[in-house]
Amino acid sequence: MNGTDASFVTEFVRTLDRSARLILMLHYAEGLKNSEIALILDLTESSVNDRLEMIRAQTTEAIGSRVSLTDSTTSSSAGHAAG
């Protein structure tokens, strides 16, 4: 991951609410199972599963938006160079 990608990920994570960031950190950084996260945060396992699915969907959407923006910027730049 280059610096631009790392910055994008950092900024994206900052847009998540505190609870989502905590679930994300416990799951991916600490390697905890959803059942363990549920116990720690006093949530149901189903709630943790739902939050992770929501976070993944938001991540996919954010990456898609970023790729679309990058593609349109690249196409725009290529058009100017050719003309």
Secondary structure, 3 states (H helix, E strand, C coil): CCHHHHHHHHHHHHHCCHHHHHHHHHHHHCCCCHHHHHHHHCCCHHHHHHHHHHHHHHHHHHHHHHHHHHHHHHHHHHHHHHC
